[in-house]
Amino acid sequence: MTRRLKTPAVPVPQTRASFESLATDLGAMIRKAERIESLAADQVAQIKLKAKQDTAELEKRITASFTALAAYAEANRSDLVPEGRKSVTIAAGVIGWRLSNRSVKLQDTTEEEVIAWLEQAGQHQFLRETLELDKSALLADPETAKTIPGVTFAQGVRFYFQPLDLSERTRASTVALTEGEAA
């Protein structure tokens, strides 16, 4: 049995003045949090940019070295890897060859053309039909949808607070209602 987390008790304003004061404080806290998050995002972006700049030359050297290593290994595969093996351990690590995953490629045709051909040829085992619940249709016809076992509707009432100088960010609390309360 899972334990429910209780919402901590908070003091509720008792007067309009304390309500207004709390709203002012909340707005100040939200603005401060926004400034801190913005500053952190700027610092992270600067760190990532510096790391990218610092490793750019190294990445070029890594790519060149790997390409050279692969070219030598491919040309000397029979000398490097014993018969019947796909990899070998050398002083600096392990080299080897792996098969990639198989994939389907379409050449000189479109997927629609292949689907049409498969349908005409009766090769339905190569076609996939996806069935899924159309929730938009259920919402559009709630009377019929209510007769379907397991289908219910949920709707919540949402309290929100938006400080006057913030146009996009909203702190919200959602309270779920049962179907009868949502009417």
C-alpha positions, 0 to 999 in steps of 0.5 A: 500500500502506498503512503500518501504525501501530505501537503504541509500546513501553511498559515492562511491570511486572515485579512485582505491586507495580509492577503495582498502582502502575501501576494506581493511577497510571492511576486518578489519570490517568483522574480528572484527565482527567475533571476537566479534561474536565468543567471544559472542558465547563462553560466551553464551556456558559457561553460558549455561554449568554453568546453566546446571551444576548448575541445574543438581542436582535440575533436578534430585530432581524435577524428583524424587519429581514429580514421588513420587507425581504422585505415591501418587496421582494415589494410592489415586485418589478417595480420592483426586479428587471428582467424575466426575472431572479430577483435583483438586486444592490443597494448592501448585497447581493443580493436575489432569489427562489429556488424551493424543492425540490419535496417530497411532501405527504400531505393528508387521508390516511396513508402507509399508505393511499397505499401500499395504493392504489398496490399495488392500482392496480399503481403499484409504481414509486412504492414502495420496497423496502429489502433489507438483510442481517439480521446478527441472523439470521446471528448466530443461525444461525452454522452456516448463515451460515458457508456463505455466501460472504463472511460471517465472524464477528469477536469480540474480547477486551477488557481493561479497567481501571476505577478503584474510584471511577469507576463509568461510565468505562472505558478499554479496549483491544480485541484482535481475534481470528480466528474460530478464536481466539474459540472 
